[in-house]
Amino acid sequence: MELLTRKKPCSYRSSEEETLVSYFTASLEAGKLIHVLDPQVMEEGGKEVEEVAMLAVACTRIERHHRPTMRQVEMTLESLGAVHDSFIPKYQVVVGMTMEGTSRQYSLEAEHLLSSRYPR
């Protein structure tokens, strides 16, 4: 939820004194997720944003047996990444010069592709 909203859960308070988790969940259930999400996330996220939001809400359920396992989370994110990867060119790299020599700036998509290939 922090990544989708760019807000810290401990510092977020709505006018009704809701936490970020409760406000995010209520917004998703009411179909008003656009009011909570960071504009850049909305712009770049595509239709997968709502699926990631639903996964985030599922991960915050109080009862442990109602939350997805880490393996289920991984599989869900990988399936979303596979759909997204088919629409973007692989390894978009912008090479630029700096005062100290050459540097590489990887796009967010390329960084995701690279990190998903190596298990942690």
N, CA, C and O atoms as a MOPAC input file, in Angstrom:
PM7 MOZYME 1SCF
protein

 N      0.81500 1    -1.18500 1     0.00000 1
 C      0.00000 1     0.00000 1     0.00000 1
 C      0.86300 1     1.25400 1     0.00000 1
 O      0.51900 1     2.26500 1    -0.61200 1
 N      1.99700 1     1.16600 1     0.70300 1
 C      2.91700 1     2.30300 1     0.71100 1
 C      3.42700 1     2.59100 1    -0.69000 1
 O      3.53100 1     3.75100 1    -1.09000 1
 N      3.74500 1     1.54100 1    -1.43800 1
 C      4.26400 1     1.72900 1    -2.79200 1
 C      3.21000 1     2.29300 1    -3.73100 1
 O      3.52200 1     3.10400 1    -4.60300 1
 N      1.98300 1     1.87500 1    -3.56000 1
 C      0.90800 1     2.33300 1    -4.43800 1
 C      0.45300 1     3.75500 1    -4.12400 1
 O      0.02700 1     4.48700 1    -5.01700 1
 N      0.54400 1     4.14100 1    -2.85200 1
 C      0.06400 1     5.46800 1    -2.44300 1
 C      1.18800 1     6.47100 1    -2.21400 1
 O      0.97500 1     7.68200 1    -2.24900 1
 N      2.38300 1     5.94700 1    -1.97900 1
 C      3.54000 1     6.76300 1    -1.59100 1
 C      3.27700 1     7.52100 1    -0.28700 1
 O      3.68400 1     8.67000 1    -0.11500 1
 N      2.58700 1     6.84200 1     0.61200 1
 C      2.31900 1     7.37800 1     1.94200 1
 C      2.77100 1     6.34800 1     2.97000 1
 O      2.66000 1     5.14200 1     2.74700 1
 N      3.27400 1     6.83000 1     4.08700 1
 C      3.67500 1     5.93600 1     5.16500 1
 C      2.45100 1     5.61100 1     6.01600 1
 O      1.68700 1     6.51200 1     6.36200 1
 N      2.25500 1     4.34700 1     6.35700 1
 C      1.04500 1     3.98300 1     7.10000 1
 C      0.96700 1     4.60600 1     8.48900 1
 O     -0.12300 1     4.91000 1     8.97400 1
 N      2.11100 1     4.79500 1     9.12500 1
 C      2.07900 1     5.34600 1    10.48100 1
 C      1.81700 1     6.85200 1    10.48500 1
 O      1.35900 1     7.38900 1    11.49400 1
 N      2.09600 1     7.53500 1     9.39200 1
 C      1.89700 1     8.98400 1     9.36500 1
 C      0.60800 1     9.38800 1     8.66100 1
 O      0.20900 1    10.55100 1     8.72000 1
 N     -0.04400 1     8.44500 1     7.99800 1
 C     -1.26100 1     8.76700 1     7.25300 1
 C     -2.46900 1     8.77600 1     8.17300 1
 O     -2.67700 1     7.84100 1     8.94700 1
 N     -3.25200 1     9.81800 1     8.08900 1
 C     -4.54400 1     9.89500 1     8.77700 1
 C     -5.48800 1    10.69400 1     7.89700 1
 O     -5.17500 1    11.81300 1     7.49300 1
 N     -6.62900 1    10.12400 1     7.60700 1
 C     -7.63500 1    10.85500 1     6.84000 1
 C     -8.39900 1    11.75800 1     7.79800 1
 O     -8.13300 1    11.76900 1     9.00000 1
 N     -9.33500 1    12.50500 1     7.26600 1
 C    -10.12100 1    13.40100 1     8.11400 1
 C    -10.96500 1    12.62800 1     9.13100 1
 O    -11.32900 1    13.17900 1    10.17000 1
 N    -11.27600 1    11.37600 1     8.85100 1
 C    -12.05900 1    10.55000 1     9.77800 1
 C    -11.16100 1     9.72500 1    10.69800 1
 O    -11.64400 1     8.81300 1    11.36800 1
 N     -9.87500 1    10.02800 1    10.74000 1
 C     -8.90600 1     9.31700 1    11.58000 1
 C     -8.75500 1     7.84100 1    11.20900 1
 O     -8.49500 1     7.00400 1    12.07300 1
 N     -8.91600 1     7.53000 1     9.94200 1
 C     -8.70300 1     6.16800 1     9.46600 1
 C     -7.21300 1     5.94500 1     9.24700 1
 O     -6.46900 1     6.89100 1     8.98700 1
 N     -6.78900 1     4.71400 1     9.35200 1
 C     -5.41300 1     4.37900 1     9.00700 1
 C     -5.31500 1     4.22600 1     7.49600 1
 O     -6.33000 1     4.15600 1     6.80300 1
 N     -4.10200 1     4.17500 1     6.99800 1
 C     -3.90300 1     3.98500 1     5.56600 1
 C     -4.53200 1     2.66700 1     5.10900 1
 O     -5.16000 1     2.61000 1     4.05100 1
 N     -4.36500 1     1.62500 1     5.89700 1
 C     -4.90600 1     0.31600 1     5.52100 1
 C     -6.42900 1     0.36700 1     5.42200 1
 O     -6.99700 1    -0.12300 1     4.44600 1
 N     -7.09500 1     0.95000 1     6.41300 1
 C     -8.56400 1     0.98000 1     6.37700 1
 C     -9.07900 1     1.90000 1     5.27300 1
 O    -10.07300 1     1.58900 1     4.61800 1
 N     -8.40700 1     3.02800 1     5.06800 1
 C     -8.82700 1     3.95500 1     4.01000 1
 C     -8.61500 1     3.33100 1     2.63000 1
 O     -9.47700 1     3.43300 1     1.75700 1
 N     -7.46400 1     2.68600 1     2.44000 1
 C     -7.13700 1     2.02500 1     1.17900 1
 C     -8.15600 1     0.92100 1     0.88900 1
 O     -8.67600 1     0.82600 1    -0.22300 1
 N     -8.43700 1     0.09600 1     1.88800 1
 C     -9.38400 1    -1.00600 1     1.72800 1
 C    -10.78000 1    -0.48700 1     1.39100 1
 O    -11.43500 1    -1.00200 1     0.48400 1
 N    -11.23100 1     0.52500 1     2.11500 1
 C    -12.55900 1     1.09400 1     1.86000 1
 C    -12.63500 1     1.70500 1     0.46100 1
 O    -13.65300 1     1.57700 1    -0.21900 1
 N    -11.56900 1     2.36400 1     0.03600 1
 C    -11.54300 1     2.96900 1    -1.30200 1
 C    -11.60200 1     1.90600 1    -2.38800 1
 O    -12.29900 1     2.07700 1    -3.38800 1
 N    -10.88100 1     0.82000 1    -2.20000 1
 C    -10.90500 1    -0.27800 1    -3.16800 1
 C    -12.30100 1    -0.89300 1    -3.24600 1
 O    -12.82300 1    -1.12500 1    -4.33600 1
 N    -12.89500 1    -1.15100 1    -2.09400 1
 C    -14.22800 1    -1.76400 1    -2.06600 1
 C    -15.29400 1    -0.85200 1    -2.66500 1
 O    -16.27100 1    -1.33000 1    -3.24300 1
 N    -15.10800 1     0.46700 1    -2.52700 1
 C    -16.08000 1     1.42800 1    -3.06100 1
 C    -15.82100 1     1.77000 1    -4.52400 1
 O    -16.57200 1     2.53600 1    -5.12700 1
 N    -14.75900 1     1.20300 1    -5.09500 1
 C    -14.42100 1     1.50200 1    -6.48700 1
 C    -13.81900 1     2.88100 1    -6.66500 1
 O    -13.89100 1     3.45800 1    -7.75000 1
 N    -13.22400 1     3.41500 1    -5.60300 1
 C    -12.64500 1     4.76100 1    -5.64600 1
 C    -11.13900 1     4.72600 1    -5.39600 1
 O    -10.58400 1     5.61600 1    -4.75200 1
 N    -10.49900 1     3.70300 1    -5.90600 1
 C     -9.06500 1     3.52700 1    -5.70400 1
 C     -8.26900 1     4.69500 1    -6.27000 1
 O     -7.20100 1     5.02800 1    -5.75700 1
 N     -8.77800 1     5.30900 1    -7.30900 1
 C     -8.08700 1     6.42200 1    -7.95600 1
 C     -7.83300 1     7.58200 1    -6.98900 1
 O     -6.88700 1     8.34600 1    -7.17900 1
 N     -8.66600 1     7.71800 1    -5.95700 1
 C     -8.51600 1     8.79900 1    -4.98500 1
 C     -7.36700 1     8.55200 1    -4.01400 1
 O     -6.90000 1     9.48100 1    -3.35600 1
 N     -6.91400 1     7.31500 1    -3.92300 1
 C     -5.88400 1     6.94400 1    -2.96200 1
 C     -4.51500 1     6.78600 1    -3.62000 1
 O     -3.49300 1     7.10100 1    -3.01100 1
 N     -4.49600 1     6.30400 1    -4.84500 1
 C     -3.23400 1     5.98000 1    -5.50900 1
 C     -2.44800 1     7.22100 1    -5.90300 1
 O     -3.01200 1     8.27400 1    -6.19900 1
 N     -1.14100 1     7.06700 1    -5.89800 1
 C     -0.25300 1     8.11900 1    -6.37100 1
 C     -0.49100 1     8.31100 1    -7.87200 1
 O     -0.63700 1     7.32500 1    -8.59600 1
 N     -0.53400 1     9.55200 1    -8.35300 1
 C     -0.80000 1     9.79600 1    -9.77500 1
 C      0.18200 1     9.09300 1   -10.72000 1
 O     -0.22000 1     8.60100 1   -11.77400 1
 N      1.44800 1     9.04500 1   -10.35200 1
 C      2.42900 1     8.38500 1   -11.21200 1
 C      2.16400 1     6.87600 1   -11.28100 1
 O      2.33000 1     6.26500 1   -12.33600 1
 N      1.76100 1     6.28900 1   -10.17700 1
 C      1.42000 1     4.86400 1   -10.16100 1
 C      0.23500 1     4.60700 1   -11.08100 1
 O      0.23200 1     3.64100 1   -11.84300 1
 N     -0.77100 1     5.47300 1   -11.00900 1
 C     -1.94500 1     5.33400 1   -11.88000 1
 C     -1.54900 1     5.44100 1   -13.34700 1
 O     -2.02600 1     4.68000 1   -14.18900 1
 N     -0.67600 1     6.39000 1   -13.63900 1
 C     -0.26300 1     6.63300 1   -15.02500 1
 C      0.54300 1     5.47200 1   -15.58800 1
 O      0.32800 1     5.05800 1   -16.72700 1
 N      1.46800 1     4.94800 1   -14.79600 1
 C      2.38200 1     3.92100 1   -15.28700 1
 C      1.91600 1     2.49400 1   -15.01300 1
 O      2.39600 1     1.55300 1   -15.64500 1
 N      0.99100 1     2.32900 1   -14.08200 1
 C      0.62500 1     0.99600 1   -13.62400 1
 C     -0.29800 1     0.21000 1   -14.51000 1
 O     -0.26900 1    -1.02100 1   -14.49200 1
 N     -1.11200 1     0.87900 1   -15.28000 1
 C     -2.05100 1     0.15600 1   -16.13000 1
 C     -3.11200 1    -0.56300 1   -15.32500 1
 O     -3.38300 1    -0.22500 1   -14.17200 1
 N     -3.70400 1    -1.55700 1   -15.95500 1
 C     -4.80800 1    -2.27100 1   -15.30800 1
 C     -4.33200 1    -3.19500 1   -14.19100 1
 O     -5.14600 1    -3.64000 1   -13.38100 1
 N     -3.05000 1    -3.49100 1   -14.12800 1
 C     -2.52200 1    -4.36700 1   -13.08800 1
 C     -2.56300 1    -3.71900 1   -11.71200 1
 O     -2.47900 1    -4.41900 1   -10.70300 1
 N     -2.68900 1    -2.39600 1   -11.64900 1
 C     -2.68300 1    -1.68700 1   -10.37100 1
 C     -3.80600 1    -2.19400 1    -9.46800 1
 O     -3.59400 1    -2.39900 1    -8.27300 1
 N     -4.97700 1    -2.39300 1   -10.02000 1
 C     -6.09800 1    -2.85900 1    -9.19400 1
 C     -5.83800 1    -4.26600 1    -8.65900 1
 O     -6.20300 1    -4.57300 1    -7.52400 1
 N     -5.21400 1    -5.11500 1    -9.46200 1
 C     -4.90600 1    -6.46800 1    -8.99800 1
 C     -3.86700 1    -6.44100 1    -7.88500 1
 O     -3.96900 1    -7.19800 1    -6.91900 1
 N     -2.87100 1    -5.57200 1    -8.01500 1
 C     -1.86700 1    -5.42600 1    -6.96100 1
 C     -2.52100 1    -4.84900 1    -5.70800 1
 O     -2.18800 1    -5.25300 1    -4.59400 1
 N     -3.44300 1    -3.91400 1    -5.88200 1
 C     -4.16300 1    -3.33200 1    -4.74300 1
 C     -4.97200 1    -4.40000 1    -4.00900 1
 O     -4.98600 1    -4.43100 1    -2.77900 1
 N     -5.64200 1    -5.27000 1    -4.75300 1
 C     -6.41600 1    -6.35000 1    -4.11900 1
 C     -5.49100 1    -7.30500 1    -3.36300 1
 O     -5.83800 1    -7.79300 1    -2.28800 1
 N     -4.32800 1    -7.56300 1    -3.92400 1
 C     -3.34900 1    -8.41400 1    -3.25600 1
 C     -2.85400 1    -7.75200 1    -1.97200 1
 O     -2.70100 1    -8.41900 1    -0.94900 1
 N     -2.60400 1    -6.45200 1    -2.02000 1
 C     -2.15300 1    -5.71400 1    -0.83300 1
 C     -3.19500 1    -5.77900 1     0.27500 1
 O     -2.85500 1    -5.97300 1     1.44300 1
 N     -4.45200 1    -5.62000 1    -0.08500 1
 C     -5.52900 1    -5.70300 1     0.91000 1
 C     -5.58800 1    -7.11200 1     1.49800 1
 O     -5.75600 1    -7.27300 1     2.70700 1
 N     -5.45300 1    -8.11800 1     0.65900 1
 C     -5.47800 1    -9.50300 1     1.14500 1
 C     -4.33700 1    -9.76300 1     2.12900 1
 O     -4.50100 1   -10.51400 1     3.09000 1
 N     -3.19300 1    -9.14600 1     1.88900 1
 C     -2.02700 1    -9.34200 1     2.75600 1
 C     -2.18400 1    -8.67500 1     4.12000 1
 O     -1.44400 1    -8.99500 1     5.05000 1
 N     -3.12800 1    -7.76000 1     4.25000 1
 C     -3.31000 1    -7.05200 1     5.52300 1
 C     -4.47300 1    -7.59400 1     6.34800 1
 O     -4.84000 1    -6.99600 1     7.36000 1
 N     -5.04600 1    -8.69400 1     5.94000 1
 C     -6.14500 1    -9.28300 1     6.71800 1
 C     -5.64600 1    -9.68100 1     8.10400 1
 O     -4.51000 1   -10.12800 1     8.26400 1
 N     -6.49700 1    -9.51500 1     9.08400 1
 C     -6.12500 1    -9.77400 1    10.47500 1
 C     -5.81700 1   -11.25500 1    10.71400 1
 O     -4.77600 1   -11.59500 1    11.27700 1
 N     -6.70900 1   -12.11300 1    10.29200 1
 C     -6.53200 1   -13.53700 1    10.55200 1
 C     -5.55800 1   -14.14700 1     9.54800 1
 O     -5.71000 1   -14.00800 1     8.33400 1
 N     -4.57400 1   -14.81400 1    10.08600 1
 C     -3.47900 1   -15.34700 1     9.28100 1
 C     -3.95700 1   -16.30400 1     8.20200 1
 O     -3.42700 1   -16.28200 1     7.09100 1
 N     -4.92700 1   -17.13000 1     8.48900 1
 C     -5.38500 1   -18.11200 1     7.49400 1
 C     -6.19800 1   -17.46100 1     6.37300 1
 O     -6.52900 1   -18.12900 1     5.39400 1
 N     -6.52200 1   -16.18700 1     6.49400 1
 C     -7.21100 1   -15.45600 1     5.42800 1
 C     -6.22700 1   -14.69900 1     4.52900 1
 O     -6.60500 1   -14.18100 1     3.47900 1
 N     -4.95500 1   -14.64300 1     4.95800 1
 C     -3.93400 1   -13.95500 1     4.16000 1
 C     -3.27600 1   -14.94000 1     3.20000 1
 O     -3.17100 1   -16.12800 1     3.50100 1
 N     -2.82800 1   -14.44200 1     2.03200 1
 C     -2.10600 1   -15.33400 1     1.11200 1
 C     -0.71800 1   -15.65500 1     1.67300 1
 O     -0.14400 1   -14.87300 1     2.43100 1
 N     -0.20100 1   -16.80200 1     1.29200 1
 C      1.16700 1   -17.15100 1     1.67500 1
 C      2.13400 1   -16.34200 1     0.81700 1
 O      1.74000 1   -15.77000 1    -0.19900 1
 N      3.38000 1   -16.29700 1     1.22200 1
 C      4.37900 1   -15.58000 1     0.42100 1
 C      4.50500 1   -16.21600 1    -0.95900 1
 O      4.73600 1   -15.51700 1    -1.94600 1
 N      4.35800 1   -17.51500 1    -1.03200 1
 C      4.42000 1   -18.20000 1    -2.32900 1
 C      3.26200 1   -17.75700 1    -3.22300 1
 O      3.45300 1   -17.53500 1    -4.41900 1
 N      2.06300 1   -17.62600 1    -2.65200 1
 C      0.91500 1   -17.16000 1    -3.42800 1
 C      1.12300 1   -15.71900 1    -3.89300 1
 O      0.77000 1   -15.36500 1    -5.01800 1
 N      1.69600 1   -14.89700 1    -3.02500 1
 C      1.99700 1   -13.51000 1    -3.39900 1
 C      3.00100 1   -13.49900 1    -4.54200 1
 O      2.82700 1   -12.78200 1    -5.52700 1
 N      4.05000 1   -14.29600 1    -4.40400 1
 C      5.07400 1   -14.37100 1    -5.44800 1
 C      4.47700 1   -14.80400 1    -6.78500 1
 O      4.75700 1   -14.20100 1    -7.82100 1
 N      3.66400 1   -15.84000 1    -6.75600 1
 C      3.06100 1   -16.35200 1    -7.99200 1
 C      2.14800 1   -15.30600 1    -8.63400 1
 O      2.14400 1   -15.14700 1    -9.85500 1
 N      1.38200 1   -14.59900 1    -7.81300 1
 C      0.49000 1   -13.56200 1    -8.33600 1
 C      1.29000 1   -12.45000 1    -8.99000 1
 O      0.97600 1   -12.02000 1   -10.10000 1
 N      2.32900 1   -11.98300 1    -8.29800 1
 C      3.14400 1   -10.90200 1    -8.85700 1
 C      3.88500 1   -11.35000 1   -10.11000 1
 O      4.02600 1   -10.57900 1   -11.05900 1
 N      4.35500 1   -12.58600 1   -10.11700 1
 C      5.02600 1   -13.09400 1   -11.31500 1
 C      4.06800 1   -13.16300 1   -12.49500 1
 O      4.44600 1   -12.83300 1   -13.61900 1
 N      2.83600 1   -13.58700 1   -12.25300 1
 C      1.87500 1   -13.66500 1   -13.35500 1
 C      1.54200 1   -12.27200 1   -13.87500 1
 O      1.36900 1   -12.08900 1   -15.08000 1
 N      1.45000 1   -11.29700 1   -12.99200 1
 C      1.22200 1    -9.91600 1   -13.43300 1
 C      2.42700 1    -9.39900 1   -14.20300 1
 O      2.27700 1    -8.69100 1   -15.19900 1
 N      3.62100 1    -9.75200 1   -13.74300 1
 C      4.84200 1    -9.33600 1   -14.42800 1
 C      4.96400 1    -9.95300 1   -15.80100 1
 O      5.44500 1    -9.30600 1   -16.73100 1
 N      4.53000 1   -11.20600 1   -15.94500 1
 C      4.59500 1   -11.87200 1   -17.24800 1
 C      3.68600 1   -11.18100 1   -18.24800 1
 O      4.04900 1   -11.03100 1   -19.41400 1
 N      2.51900 1   -10.76200 1   -17.80900 1
 C      1.60100 1   -10.03400 1   -18.68600 1
 C      2.21400 1    -8.70000 1   -19.06300 1
 O      2.19300 1    -8.30800 1   -20.23000 1
 N      2.76100 1    -7.99900 1   -18.07700 1
 C      3.35000 1    -6.68300 1   -18.32200 1
 C      4.58000 1    -6.79300 1   -19.21800 1
 O      4.78200 1    -5.95900 1   -20.10100 1
 N      5.41100 1    -7.82700 1   -18.99400 1
 C      6.64000 1    -7.98900 1   -19.77000 1
 C      6.37100 1    -8.19300 1   -21.25400 1
 O      7.20000 1    -7.82200 1   -22.08400 1
 N      5.23900 1    -8.77100 1   -21.59800 1
 C      4.94900 1    -9.01000 1   -23.00800 1
 C      4.62200 1    -7.71900 1   -23.75800 1
 O      4.63100 1    -7.69800 1   -24.98900 1
 N      4.33300 1    -6.64600 1   -23.02500 1
 C      3.98000 1    -5.37600 1   -23.65700 1
 C      5.12800 1    -4.38100 1   -23.72000 1
 O      5.00500 1    -3.34800 1   -24.37800 1
 N      6.24500 1    -4.66700 1   -23.05000 1
 C      7.34800 1    -3.70300 1   -23.02600 1
 C      8.57700 1    -4.29300 1   -23.69300 1
 O      8.79200 1    -5.50400 1   -23.63800 1
 N      9.37900 1    -3.45700 1   -24.31600 1
 C     10.64000 1    -3.94100 1   -24.86400 1
 C     11.55700 1    -4.38900 1   -23.72800 1
 O     11.57000 1    -3.77800 1   -22.65900 1
 N     12.30300 1    -5.42800 1   -23.95300 1
 C     13.19500 1    -5.93600 1   -22.92000 1
 C     14.42800 1    -5.04800 1   -22.77500 1
 O     14.98500 1    -4.56200 1   -23.75900 1
 N     14.84200 1    -4.84900 1   -21.51900 1
 C     16.08000 1    -4.18600 1   -21.14900 1
 C     16.26900 1    -2.82100 1   -21.79900 1
 O     17.24900 1    -2.59100 1   -22.50700 1
 N     15.34400 1    -1.94000 1   -21.55600 1
 C     15.50800 1    -0.57100 1   -22.03100 1
 C     16.56900 1     0.10000 1   -21.16100 1
 O     16.37400 1     0.27300 1   -19.95800 1
 N     17.66700 1     0.46900 1   -21.76000 1
 C     18.74900 1     1.08900 1   -21.01000 1
 C     19.08200 1     2.42400 1   -21.64400 1
 O     19.23600 1     2.53800 1   -22.86000 1
 N     19.18900 1     3.43000 1   -20.79100 1
 C     19.60000 1     4.74400 1   -21.25500 1
 C     21.02000 1     4.95100 1   -20.77300 1
 O     21.27800 1     4.92900 1   -19.57000 1
 N     21.94200 1     5.15200 1   -21.69900 1
 C     23.33100 1     5.35500 1   -21.33000 1
 C     23.64100 1     6.83400 1   -21.46600 1
 O     23.39100 1     7.44200 1   -22.50700 1
 N     24.19400 1     7.41000 1   -20.39200 1
 C     24.52100 1     8.82700 1   -20.41100 1
 C     25.90700 1     9.05700 1   -19.84400 1
 O     26.47200 1     8.18400 1   -19.18500 1
 N     26.44200 1    10.21800 1   -20.09900 1
 C     27.76800 1    10.56600 1   -19.60000 1
 C     27.62300 1    11.44800 1   -18.37000 1
 O     26.73700 1    12.30100 1   -18.30300 1
 N     28.49600 1    11.23700 1   -17.40400 1
 C     28.55800 1    12.10600 1   -16.23800 1
 C     29.95700 1    12.67400 1   -16.15100 1
 O     30.82100 1    12.35100 1   -16.96600 1
 N     30.17600 1    13.51400 1   -15.16900 1
 C     31.49800 1    14.12000 1   -14.99500 1
 C     32.55600 1    13.05300 1   -14.72100 1
 O     33.71000 1    13.21400 1   -15.11700 1
 N     32.17800 1    11.96900 1   -14.05100 1
 C     33.14600 1    10.94900 1   -13.68600 1
 C     33.21800 1     9.81400 1   -14.70400 1
 O     33.87400 1     8.80600 1   -14.43700 1
 N     32.58900 1     9.93700 1   -15.82100 1
 C     32.64300 1     8.87500 1   -16.81900 1
 C     31.25400 1     8.43900 1   -17.22700 1
 O     30.30500 1     9.22300 1   -17.20600 1
 N     31.15300 1     7.19700 1   -17.59400 1
 C     29.88000 1     6.68600 1   -18.08800 1
 C     29.03100 1     6.16600 1   -16.93700 1
 O     29.55100 1     5.62400 1   -15.96100 1
 N     27.74000 1     6.33500 1   -17.06100 1
 C     26.82300 1     5.75000 1   -16.08700 1
 C     25.64300 1     5.17100 1   -16.84200 1
 O     25.34800 1     5.58100 1   -17.96500 1
 N     24.97400 1     4.22300 1   -16.22400 1
 C     23.79200 1     3.62300 1   -16.83800 1
 C     22.59300 1     3.91300 1   -15.95700 1
 O     22.65600 1     3.79200 1   -14.73400 1
 N     21.52400 1     4.28800 1   -16.58700 1
 C     20.27600 1     4.49800 1   -15.87100 1
 C     19.27300 1     3.50600 1   -16.43200 1
 O     18.85300 1     3.62000 1   -17.58300 1
 N     18.89300 1     2.53900 1   -15.62100 1
 C     17.95300 1     1.52500 1   -16.06900 1
 C     16.52900 1     2.02000 1   -15.85900 1
 O     16.23300 1     2.71400 1   -14.88600 1
 N     15.67300 1     1.66100 1   -16.76500 1
 C     14.26500 1     1.99300 1   -16.58200 1
 C     13.69900 1     1.10300 1   -15.48100 1
 O     14.27700 1     0.06700 1   -15.15000 1
 N     12.58400 1     1.50900 1   -14.92400 1
 C     11.93100 1     0.73200 1   -13.88000 1
 C     11.56100 1    -0.65700 1   -14.38800 1
 O     11.67100 1    -1.64000 1   -13.65400 1
 N     11.12600 1    -0.73800 1   -15.63900 1
 C     10.76000 1    -2.02900 1   -16.21000 1
 C     11.96700 1    -2.95700 1   -16.30300 1
 O     11.87000 1    -4.14000 1   -15.97800 1
 N     13.09800 1    -2.42600 1   -16.74400 1
 C     14.30200 1    -3.24200 1   -16.86500 1
 C     14.77700 1    -3.70500 1   -15.49600 1
 O     15.22000 1    -4.84200 1   -15.34000 1
 N     14.68600 1    -2.83100 1   -14.51200 1
 C     15.08800 1    -3.20000 1   -13.15900 1
 C     14.21100 1    -4.33900 1   -12.64000 1
 O     14.70800 1    -5.27900 1   -12.01900 1
 N     12.91600 1    -4.25100 1   -12.89700 1
 C     11.99900 1    -5.31300 1   -12.47900 1
 C     12.35600 1    -6.62600 1   -13.17100 1
 O     12.38900 1    -7.67700 1   -12.53200 1
 N     12.62000 1    -6.56800 1   -14.46500 1
 C     12.96600 1    -7.77700 1   -15.20800 1
 C     14.23300 1    -8.41600 1   -14.66700 1
 O     14.30300 1    -9.63400 1   -14.50200 1
 N     15.23000 1    -7.59400 1   -14.39200 1
 C     16.48700 1    -8.12600 1   -13.89200 1
 C     16.32900 1    -8.72600 1   -12.50300 1
 O     16.84700 1    -9.81000 1   -12.23600 1
 N     15.62000 1    -8.03700 1   -11.61500 1
 C     15.49100 1    -8.53100 1   -10.24900 1
 C     14.62300 1    -9.77900 1   -10.16900 1
 O     14.82600 1   -10.60400 1    -9.27800 1
 N     13.67100 1    -9.94000 1   -11.06600 1
 C     12.79500 1   -11.11000 1   -11.00400 1
 C     13.48700 1   -12.37100 1   -11.50500 1
 O     12.99500 1   -13.47600 1   -11.27100 1
 N     14.59300 1   -12.23000 1   -12.17500 1
 C     15.30600 1   -13.39000 1   -12.70700 1
 C     16.20600 1   -14.05800 1   -11.66600 1
 O     16.62800 1   -15.19900 1   -11.85300 1
 N     16.50300 1   -13.35000 1   -10.56400 1
 C     17.41300 1   -13.87800 1    -9.55800 1
 C     16.68500 1   -14.03500 1    -8.23000 1
 O     16.32200 1   -13.03500 1    -7.61100 1
 N     16.46300 1   -15.27000 1    -7.77700 1
 C     15.76300 1   -15.47000 1    -6.50200 1
 C     16.59700 1   -14.94200 1    -5.35000 1
 O     17.82600 1   -14.89800 1    -5.41100 1
 N     15.90100 1   -14.54600 1    -4.30600 1
 C     16.60300 1   -14.01200 1    -3.12600 1
 C     16.66600 1   -15.02200 1    -2.03100 1
 O     17.21900 1   -14.74500 1    -0.96700 1

